[in-house]
Amino acid sequence: MFDRLSRFCVLAVFATFASVAQAHSHLQAAEPAVDAVVQASPPALKLTFSMKLVAKFSGVKLLDSKGNEVPLGAAPTDPANNKILIVPVPAPLAAGEYTVDWHVVAVDTHRMKGTYKFTIKP
Ligand SMILES: [Cu+2]
């Protein structure tokens, strides 16, 4: 009897944590992709999230391999799908490794942030 009850309690706790963890917006895809090696400088960075975003409180910073910030345009959401951030890259990027630091506020009002890299190798 006790064993079953404690097993049930453990399962209930796990289920609760799992649903809370899933309740946030997560990066699902990126262009250039996470850890990708691409030949050409991308015209824009495209980040796809699991939840709709509040564009006003979401943004992206791009750092080159020396840690210098690369100027980017504003980061609006895609008018057709506001789970996607599209960030124009105004000037062609030189060869090298880049770090994308992103932060988003989703419609659940939670703020999430993350980072990933891609490399340009012509
Ligand atoms: Cu959340």
Backbone and ligand atoms as CSV (ligand in chain L), in Angstrom:
chain,resi,resn,atom,element,x,y,z
A,1,MET,N,N,0.848,-1.200,0.000
A,1,MET,CA,C,0.000,0.000,0.000
A,1,MET,C,C,0.893,1.264,0.000
A,2,PHE,N,N,1.835,1.320,0.947
A,2,PHE,CA,C,2.684,2.501,1.082
A,2,PHE,C,C,3.532,2.697,-0.184
A,3,ASP,N,N,4.074,1.547,-0.644
A,3,ASP,CA,C,4.929,1.635,-1.843
A,3,ASP,C,C,4.169,2.260,-3.007
A,4,ARG,N,N,2.943,1.772,-3.216
A,4,ARG,CA,C,2.169,2.278,-4.348
A,4,ARG,C,C,1.898,3.762,-4.187
A,5,LEU,N,N,1.561,4.174,-2.953
A,5,LEU,CA,C,1.262,5.584,-2.702
A,5,LEU,C,C,2.498,6.432,-2.956
A,6,SER,N,N,3.660,6.000,-2.461
A,6,SER,CA,C,4.863,6.824,-2.644
A,6,SER,C,C,5.256,6.842,-4.121
A,7,ARG,N,N,5.055,5.724,-4.813
A,7,ARG,CA,C,5.365,5.718,-6.243
A,7,ARG,C,C,4.466,6.719,-6.961
A,8,PHE,N,N,3.195,6.719,-6.551
A,8,PHE,CA,C,2.245,7.646,-7.170
A,8,PHE,C,C,2.671,9.086,-6.918
A,9,CYS,N,N,3.117,9.364,-5.675
A,9,CYS,CA,C,3.536,10.730,-5.343
A,9,CYS,C,C,4.735,11.148,-6.182
A,10,VAL,N,N,5.704,10.237,-6.318
A,10,VAL,CA,C,6.894,10.549,-7.103
A,10,VAL,C,C,6.499,10.843,-8.546
A,11,LEU,N,N,5.619,10.011,-9.085
A,11,LEU,CA,C,5.160,10.208,-10.472
A,11,LEU,C,C,4.460,11.549,-10.622
A,12,ALA,N,N,3.635,11.899,-9.628
A,12,ALA,CA,C,2.894,13.158,-9.694
A,12,ALA,C,C,3.862,14.341,-9.693
A,13,VAL,N,N,4.899,14.258,-8.860
A,13,VAL,CA,C,5.888,15.343,-8.806
A,13,VAL,C,C,6.594,15.461,-10.150
A,14,PHE,N,N,7.014,14.309,-10.708
A,14,PHE,CA,C,7.697,14.342,-12.007
A,14,PHE,C,C,6.803,14.948,-13.079
A,15,ALA,N,N,5.541,14.522,-13.091
A,15,ALA,CA,C,4.611,15.027,-14.112
A,15,ALA,C,C,4.468,16.539,-13.992
A,16,THR,N,N,4.397,17.022,-12.764
A,16,THR,CA,C,4.252,18.474,-12.553
A,16,THR,C,C,5.474,19.198,-13.090
A,17,PHE,N,N,6.660,18.727,-12.718
A,17,PHE,CA,C,7.879,19.389,-13.187
A,17,PHE,C,C,7.960,19.362,-14.702
A,18,ALA,N,N,7.608,18.199,-15.303
A,18,ALA,CA,C,7.694,18.081,-16.760
A,18,ALA,C,C,6.769,19.092,-17.430
A,19,SER,N,N,5.571,19.246,-16.916
A,19,SER,CA,C,4.632,20.164,-17.580
A,19,SER,C,C,5.075,21.619,-17.391
A,20,VAL,N,N,5.648,21.937,-16.240
A,20,VAL,CA,C,6.153,23.307,-16.019
A,20,VAL,C,C,7.295,23.595,-16.982
A,21,ALA,N,N,8.216,22.602,-17.129
A,21,ALA,CA,C,9.372,22.802,-18.004
A,21,ALA,C,C,8.930,23.024,-19.450
A,22,GLN,N,N,7.895,22.263,-19.864
A,22,GLN,CA,C,7.412,22.380,-21.237
A,22,GLN,C,C,6.649,23.668,-21.456
A,23,ALA,N,N,6.263,24.345,-20.340
A,23,ALA,CA,C,5.396,25.517,-20.464
A,23,ALA,C,C,6.154,26.746,-20.938
A,24,HIS,N,N,7.440,26.650,-21.121
A,24,HIS,CA,C,8.218,27.802,-21.554
A,24,HIS,C,C,8.492,27.727,-23.038
A,25,SER,N,N,8.931,28.878,-23.576
A,25,SER,CA,C,9.265,28.915,-24.985
A,25,SER,C,C,10.704,28.439,-25.183
A,26,HIS,N,N,10.873,27.482,-26.073
A,26,HIS,CA,C,12.195,26.926,-26.334
A,26,HIS,C,C,12.572,27.157,-27.786
A,27,LEU,N,N,13.872,27.342,-28.039
A,27,LEU,CA,C,14.354,27.460,-29.412
A,27,LEU,C,C,14.221,26.096,-30.076
A,28,GLN,N,N,13.482,26.042,-31.188
A,28,GLN,CA,C,13.257,24.763,-31.862
A,28,GLN,C,C,14.113,24.620,-33.117
A,29,ALA,N,N,14.385,25.765,-33.761
A,29,ALA,CA,C,15.176,25.698,-34.978
A,29,ALA,C,C,15.795,27.064,-35.236
A,30,ALA,N,N,16.879,27.079,-36.000
A,30,ALA,CA,C,17.522,28.348,-36.342
A,30,ALA,C,C,18.090,28.257,-37.744
A,31,GLU,N,N,18.161,29.414,-38.408
A,31,GLU,CA,C,18.833,29.503,-39.707
A,31,GLU,C,C,19.789,30.685,-39.664
A,32,PRO,N,N,21.113,30.521,-39.841
A,32,PRO,CA,C,21.821,29.253,-39.907
A,32,PRO,C,C,21.567,28.400,-38.677
A,33,ALA,N,N,21.631,27.103,-38.865
A,33,ALA,CA,C,21.292,26.173,-37.784
A,33,ALA,C,C,22.332,26.228,-36.667
A,34,VAL,N,N,21.950,25.752,-35.490
A,34,VAL,CA,C,22.855,25.665,-34.346
A,34,VAL,C,C,24.073,24.826,-34.731
A,35,ASP,N,N,25.259,25.374,-34.508
A,35,ASP,CA,C,26.528,24.703,-34.834
A,35,ASP,C,C,26.747,24.448,-36.324
A,36,ALA,N,N,25.998,25.118,-37.189
A,36,ALA,CA,C,26.150,24.912,-38.633
A,36,ALA,C,C,27.426,25.574,-39.139
A,37,VAL,N,N,27.943,25.023,-40.227
A,37,VAL,CA,C,29.033,25.652,-40.960
A,37,VAL,C,C,28.461,26.021,-42.322
A,38,VAL,N,N,28.369,27.320,-42.617
A,38,VAL,CA,C,27.764,27.762,-43.873
A,38,VAL,C,C,28.807,28.469,-44.726
A,39,GLN,N,N,28.581,28.448,-46.045
A,39,GLN,CA,C,29.571,29.037,-46.953
A,39,GLN,C,C,29.353,30.535,-47.147
A,40,ALA,N,N,28.085,30.933,-47.116
A,40,ALA,CA,C,27.784,32.341,-47.410
A,40,ALA,C,C,27.209,33.057,-46.190
A,41,SER,N,N,27.416,34.382,-46.139
A,41,SER,CA,C,26.838,35.193,-45.067
A,41,SER,C,C,25.324,35.202,-45.205
A,42,PRO,N,N,24.595,34.915,-44.140
A,42,PRO,CA,C,23.129,34.883,-44.252
A,42,PRO,C,C,22.540,36.295,-44.342
A,43,PRO,N,N,21.469,36.480,-45.118
A,43,PRO,CA,C,20.825,37.805,-45.195
A,43,PRO,C,C,20.082,38.144,-43.900
A,44,ALA,N,N,19.732,37.096,-43.164
A,44,ALA,CA,C,19.003,37.291,-41.895
A,44,ALA,C,C,19.221,36.071,-41.007
A,45,LEU,N,N,19.030,36.280,-39.714
A,45,LEU,CA,C,18.992,35.163,-38.776
A,45,LEU,C,C,17.522,34.857,-38.518
A,46,LYS,N,N,17.188,33.581,-38.523
A,46,LYS,CA,C,15.792,33.184,-38.312
A,46,LYS,C,C,15.770,32.203,-37.152
A,47,LEU,N,N,15.042,32.572,-36.085
A,47,LEU,CA,C,14.964,31.725,-34.886
A,47,LEU,C,C,13.507,31.317,-34.666
A,48,THR,N,N,13.260,30.006,-34.614
A,48,THR,CA,C,11.902,29.495,-34.429
A,48,THR,C,C,11.732,28.948,-33.015
A,49,PHE,N,N,10.712,29.437,-32.332
A,49,PHE,CA,C,10.473,29.042,-30.948
A,49,PHE,C,C,9.207,28.195,-30.824
A,50,SER,N,N,9.038,27.603,-29.659
A,50,SER,CA,C,7.900,26.694,-29.447
A,50,SER,C,C,6.630,27.439,-29.050
A,51,MET,N,N,6.769,28.717,-28.706
A,51,MET,CA,C,5.579,29.485,-28.295
A,51,MET,C,C,5.581,30.840,-28.995
A,52,LYS,N,N,4.395,31.453,-29.085
A,52,LYS,CA,C,4.294,32.788,-29.664
A,52,LYS,C,C,5.062,33.786,-28.808
A,53,LEU,N,N,5.681,34.757,-29.470
A,53,LEU,CA,C,6.575,35.695,-28.787
A,53,LEU,C,C,5.991,37.102,-28.711
A,54,VAL,N,N,6.471,37.846,-27.732
A,54,VAL,CA,C,6.185,39.276,-27.658
A,54,VAL,C,C,7.423,39.969,-28.228
A,55,ALA,N,N,7.324,40.423,-29.498
A,55,ALA,CA,C,8.503,40.924,-30.210
A,55,ALA,C,C,9.175,42.086,-29.477
A,56,LYS,N,N,8.364,42.931,-28.868
A,56,LYS,CA,C,8.859,44.130,-28.184
A,56,LYS,C,C,9.906,43.784,-27.111
A,57,PHE,N,N,9.767,42.624,-26.481
A,57,PHE,CA,C,10.671,42.241,-25.392
A,57,PHE,C,C,11.612,41.119,-25.798
A,58,SER,N,N,11.723,40.871,-27.091
A,58,SER,CA,C,12.573,39.783,-27.581
A,58,SER,C,C,13.658,40.350,-28.475
A,59,GLY,N,N,14.807,39.732,-28.463
A,59,GLY,CA,C,15.874,40.245,-29.292
A,59,GLY,C,C,17.040,39.288,-29.427
A,60,VAL,N,N,17.950,39.687,-30.301
A,60,VAL,CA,C,19.117,38.862,-30.613
A,60,VAL,C,C,20.361,39.732,-30.644
A,61,LYS,N,N,21.457,39.205,-30.081
A,61,LYS,CA,C,22.758,39.867,-30.191
A,61,LYS,C,C,23.694,38.910,-30.919
A,62,LEU,N,N,24.491,39.436,-31.820
A,62,LEU,CA,C,25.417,38.608,-32.584
A,62,LEU,C,C,26.844,39.055,-32.274
A,63,LEU,N,N,27.679,38.096,-31.877
A,63,LEU,CA,C,29.069,38.405,-31.552
A,63,LEU,C,C,29.995,37.675,-32.515
A,64,ASP,N,N,31.050,38.358,-32.939
A,64,ASP,CA,C,32.006,37.674,-33.811
A,64,ASP,C,C,32.989,36.863,-32.952
A,65,SER,N,N,33.975,36.249,-33.616
A,65,SER,CA,C,34.854,35.329,-32.880
A,65,SER,C,C,35.721,36.057,-31.851
A,66,LYS,N,N,35.835,37.385,-31.988
A,66,LYS,CA,C,36.599,38.155,-31.005
A,66,LYS,C,C,35.703,38.714,-29.899
A,67,GLY,N,N,34.417,38.444,-29.985
A,67,GLY,CA,C,33.497,38.930,-28.970
A,67,GLY,C,C,32.932,40.305,-29.272
A,68,ASN,N,N,33.257,40.828,-30.461
A,68,ASN,CA,C,32.710,42.128,-30.831
A,68,ASN,C,C,31.271,41.974,-31.297
A,69,GLU,N,N,30.428,42.926,-30.897
A,69,GLU,CA,C,29.031,42.859,-31.307
A,69,GLU,C,C,28.891,43.301,-32.761
A,70,VAL,N,N,28.154,42.516,-33.521
A,70,VAL,CA,C,27.888,42.820,-34.933
A,70,VAL,C,C,26.545,43.529,-35.014
A,71,PRO,N,N,26.495,44.737,-35.616
A,71,PRO,CA,C,25.215,45.446,-35.687
A,71,PRO,C,C,24.164,44.658,-36.465
A,72,LEU,N,N,22.983,44.569,-35.897
A,72,LEU,CA,C,21.870,43.867,-36.544
A,72,LEU,C,C,20.681,44.818,-36.614
A,73,GLY,N,N,19.760,44.484,-37.505
A,73,GLY,CA,C,18.530,45.272,-37.559
A,73,GLY,C,C,17.621,44.886,-36.392
A,74,ALA,N,N,16.476,45.537,-36.338
A,74,ALA,CA,C,15.491,45.214,-35.302
A,74,ALA,C,C,15.032,43.767,-35.496
A,75,ALA,N,N,14.529,43.159,-34.430
A,75,ALA,CA,C,14.169,41.735,-34.493
A,75,ALA,C,C,12.664,41.538,-34.411
A,76,PRO,N,N,11.963,41.835,-35.505
A,76,PRO,CA,C,10.525,41.639,-35.437
A,76,PRO,C,C,10.189,40.151,-35.556
A,77,THR,N,N,8.961,39.815,-35.154
A,77,THR,CA,C,8.506,38.458,-35.412
A,77,THR,C,C,7.969,38.405,-36.832
A,78,ASP,N,N,7.947,37.199,-37.382
A,78,ASP,CA,C,7.407,36.963,-38.715
A,78,ASP,C,C,5.915,37.283,-38.678
A,79,PRO,N,N,5.437,38.193,-39.550
A,79,PRO,CA,C,4.018,38.566,-39.532
A,79,PRO,C,C,3.098,37.360,-39.715
A,80,ALA,N,N,3.598,36.321,-40.413
A,80,ALA,CA,C,2.767,35.140,-40.670
A,80,ALA,C,C,2.828,34.142,-39.513
A,81,ASN,N,N,3.853,34.259,-38.655
A,81,ASN,CA,C,4.004,33.297,-37.562
A,81,ASN,C,C,4.833,33.920,-36.437
A,82,ASN,N,N,4.167,34.352,-35.380
A,82,ASN,CA,C,4.934,35.076,-34.362
A,82,ASN,C,C,5.614,34.177,-33.343
A,83,LYS,N,N,5.882,32.937,-33.775
A,83,LYS,CA,C,6.818,32.088,-33.038
A,83,LYS,C,C,8.223,32.247,-33.605
A,84,ILE,N,N,8.339,33.011,-34.694
A,84,ILE,CA,C,9.603,33.145,-35.410
A,84,ILE,C,C,10.136,34.573,-35.313
A,85,LEU,N,N,11.413,34.694,-34.937
A,85,LEU,CA,C,12.108,35.983,-34.967
A,85,LEU,C,C,12.934,36.018,-36.246
A,86,ILE,N,N,12.816,37.105,-37.008
A,86,ILE,CA,C,13.639,37.258,-38.210
A,86,ILE,C,C,14.468,38.521,-38.030
A,87,VAL,N,N,15.788,38.344,-37.980
A,87,VAL,CA,C,16.691,39.462,-37.703
A,87,VAL,C,C,17.557,39.728,-38.923
A,88,PRO,N,N,17.350,40.852,-39.600
A,88,PRO,CA,C,18.168,41.143,-40.781
A,88,PRO,C,C,19.631,41.337,-40.406
A,89,VAL,N,N,20.503,40.841,-41.273
A,89,VAL,CA,C,21.942,41.071,-41.129
A,89,VAL,C,C,22.314,42.100,-42.188
A,90,PRO,N,N,22.451,43.384,-41.794
A,90,PRO,CA,C,22.571,44.454,-42.799
A,90,PRO,C,C,23.828,44.381,-43.663
A,91,ALA,N,N,24.952,43.946,-43.101
A,91,ALA,CA,C,26.194,43.893,-43.891
A,91,ALA,C,C,26.707,42.457,-43.919
A,92,PRO,N,N,27.296,42.032,-45.048
A,92,PRO,CA,C,27.805,40.660,-45.126
A,92,PRO,C,C,28.803,40.365,-44.005
A,93,LEU,N,N,28.703,39.183,-43.423
A,93,LEU,CA,C,29.585,38.781,-42.331
A,93,LEU,C,C,30.865,38.167,-42.903
A,94,ALA,N,N,31.980,38.478,-42.271
A,94,ALA,CA,C,33.251,37.877,-42.686
A,94,ALA,C,C,33.296,36.421,-42.231
A,95,ALA,N,N,34.258,35.683,-42.768
A,95,ALA,CA,C,34.424,34.288,-42.364
A,95,ALA,C,C,34.753,34.231,-40.871
A,96,GLY,N,N,34.293,33.177,-40.222
A,96,GLY,CA,C,34.603,33.020,-38.806
A,96,GLY,C,C,33.443,32.448,-38.024
A,97,GLU,N,N,33.685,32.274,-36.712
A,97,GLU,CA,C,32.656,31.721,-35.826
A,97,GLU,C,C,31.856,32.855,-35.197
A,98,TYR,N,N,30.551,32.675,-35.145
A,98,TYR,CA,C,29.657,33.690,-34.571
A,98,TYR,C,C,28.843,33.092,-33.432
A,99,THR,N,N,28.571,33.924,-32.449
A,99,THR,CA,C,27.739,33.521,-31.315
A,99,THR,C,C,26.446,34.319,-31.343
A,100,VAL,N,N,25.332,33.613,-31.280
A,100,VAL,CA,C,24.020,34.257,-31.236
A,100,VAL,C,C,23.504,34.189,-29.798
A,101,ASP,N,N,23.311,35.345,-29.183
A,101,ASP,CA,C,22.694,35.413,-27.851
A,101,ASP,C,C,21.266,35.877,-28.045
A,102,TRP,N,N,20.310,35.064,-27.654
A,102,TRP,CA,C,18.919,35.465,-27.844
A,102,TRP,C,C,18.197,35.565,-26.494
A,103,HIS,N,N,17.216,36.420,-26.447
A,103,HIS,CA,C,16.316,36.479,-25.300
A,103,HIS,C,C,14.909,36.728,-25.832
A,104,VAL,N,N,13.959,36.034,-25.275
A,104,VAL,CA,C,12.572,36.190,-25.710
A,104,VAL,C,C,11.640,36.245,-24.514
A,105,VAL,N,N,10.572,36.974,-24.699
A,105,VAL,CA,C,9.442,36.880,-23.772
A,105,VAL,C,C,8.317,36.278,-24.590
A,106,ALA,N,N,7.756,35.177,-24.083
A,106,ALA,CA,C,6.689,34.510,-24.813
A,106,ALA,C,C,5.340,35.004,-24.288
A,107,VAL,N,N,4.279,34.555,-24.942
A,107,VAL,CA,C,2.938,35.010,-24.537
A,107,VAL,C,C,2.576,34.520,-23.129
A,108,ASP,N,N,3.331,33.565,-22.593
A,108,ASP,CA,C,3.107,33.145,-21.201
A,108,ASP,C,C,3.780,34.109,-20.225
A,109,THR,N,N,4.365,35.185,-20.763
A,109,THR,CA,C,5.072,36.260,-20.020
A,109,THR,C,C,6.420,35.822,-19.448
A,110,HIS,N,N,6.833,34.594,-19.688
A,110,HIS,CA,C,8.132,34.164,-19.154
A,110,HIS,C,C,9.248,34.555,-20.093
A,111,ARG,N,N,10.355,34.966,-19.497
A,111,ARG,CA,C,11.531,35.367,-20.271
A,111,ARG,C,C,12.486,34.177,-20.341
A,112,MET,N,N,12.915,33.882,-21.537
A,112,MET,CA,C,13.893,32.804,-21.718
A,112,MET,C,C,15.077,33.376,-22.486
A,113,LYS,N,N,16.240,32.788,-22.271
A,113,LYS,CA,C,17.393,33.227,-23.058
A,113,LYS,C,C,18.293,32.039,-23.367
A,114,GLY,N,N,19.145,32.206,-24.349
A,114,GLY,CA,C,20.023,31.121,-24.747
A,114,GLY,C,C,21.085,31.622,-25.705
A,115,THR,N,N,21.952,30.705,-26.075
A,115,THR,CA,C,23.033,31.080,-26.968
A,115,THR,C,C,23.405,29.890,-27.848
A,116,TYR,N,N,23.824,30.158,-29.061
A,116,TYR,CA,C,24.339,29.087,-29.920
A,116,TYR,C,C,25.340,29.687,-30.897
A,117,LYS,N,N,26.043,28.838,-31.629
A,117,LYS,CA,C,27.095,29.290,-32.543
A,117,LYS,C,C,26.843,28.786,-33.963
A,118,PHE,N,N,27.353,29.520,-34.920
A,118,PHE,CA,C,27.453,29.022,-36.283
A,118,PHE,C,C,28.737,29.584,-36.870
A,119,THR,N,N,29.177,28.977,-37.943
A,119,THR,CA,C,30.452,29.362,-38.546
A,119,THR,C,C,30.267,29.653,-40.031
A,120,ILE,N,N,30.904,30.716,-40.478
A,120,ILE,CA,C,30.928,31.008,-41.903
A,120,ILE,C,C,32.306,30.618,-42.433
A,121,LYS,N,N,32.299,29.715,-43.395
A,121,LYS,CA,C,33.544,29.185,-43.966
A,121,LYS,C,C,33.376,29.090,-45.477
A,122,PRO,N,N,33.756,30.156,-46.217
A,122,PRO,CA,C,33.525,30.153,-47.661
A,122,PRO,C,C,34.300,29.059,-48.391
L,1,CU,CU,CU,6.734,29.766,-19.483
